Amino acid sequence: VQLVESGGGLVQAGGSLRLSCTASGTIFGVYTMGVMGWYRQAPGKQRELVAEINSGGSTNYAASVKGRFTISSDNAKNTVYLQMNSLKPEDTAVYYCNAKRTIESYWGQGTQVTVSS
């Protein structure tokens, strides 16, 4: 499975960006127990979960992004989106798409998000 990400870039504080990630294989299948999500890694910091969504539509967010970021999915397209609003400089990081199905886990190549103050 390959994950193709898009949508990163440079934005001013308070602005918005939308990330997309499409999997080349079936993640949100009937028996796959699929989960897709976004992680981020800032320089000198560990990679952390930002948000994730499962095939049933249940979501999980990091406390730091709740109320500002929204994750959604198109299960038929095995695609996940991350709408990021009210961006802050501390949101600056490389954002990685992740997909899990049964015991398998896949990562995208990462997309840079930079928020200027």
N, C-alpha and C positions, 0 to 999 in steps of 0.2 A: 504494500500500500504506500502510495506517495501522497504527500500533503502539499498543496500549492497555496501559498499565502499571498495576499495583496492588501494594499490600503495603508501602509505605514507612511510616515512623512514627518514634516516639520510644521508645527502649529503653535500659535501663541497661547499663553495661559488663558483659560476660559473658552477656548475653541473646542471643536469636535473633529473626530476622525472615525471612520468605519473600517474595520478589518474584516477580511473574508478568508475562508480556508475551505478548500474542496479536496476531498479524499478521492483517490483513484479507484478504491475498492469499496465494498459495502461495509459501512460501519453501523448504520441504523437499520439493521435487519431484524427479523422476527426473533432469531435465536442468538444474536450476537452480543446482547447486553452492552450495546455500544454507548460510549460516552465521548463527546468531543469538547474541547475546551482550549483556553488560552492561559499560558504561563508567561512570565516576564522575568528578565534578568538585567539588573542594572549593574554598572561597573563596580566590581568589588563586593557584590552581594550575591547571595544564593538565588537560584531560580525559585520563583514562588507562583502558586496558583493565583490566577486573576478571576476566572469564572469558568464554569463547565456546565454542560447540559446533557441529559441522557435522552434516550429514544422516546421516553414518555413525556418529555418536556420539563422534567424537574431540573431546577437550576441551583447552583451553589456559587456564592460570590465571596471574594476576600472582603473583609470588613472595610478596608481602605477605599474600595471602589463602589460599595453599595450605594444605590441612589444616583450614581453618576454613569455607570456602565450598564449596558443591557446585552445579554447574550441571547441569541435566537438561532434557530436552525431550519433548514429545509431538508427534511429527512430523505425525500425522494432523490435529492441531488447530493446527499452526503456532504452537505455544506453547512458551516457554522459561521455566524457573523458576530462581531463585537462592536456595538455602537458605544463610542466613548464620548461623553459630554463633560463639560466643565473641567477640562483637562488642567492638570497642575504640573509644575516643573518636576515634582517628585514622581510623576507617571513616566518620565523619560526612562526608556529601557529598550532592549530587544524583546519583542513579543514573539513567542513560539506557539504554534498550533500543536495540539496533541490529540491523538485519537486512540481510543482503547476499544478492543473487542475481545471478549473472553479473556484470555491471558496475554494477548498481544498488545503492545504499545508502540505507537509511531509518532515521530516528531517532524515538524516542518523545518525549513532552513532558517527561519527567523526573519522578522521584519522590524526595522528600526522605527521607533516612535520618539520624537524629540519635541519637548514642550518648552518653549522659551518664556522667560518671565518678562 
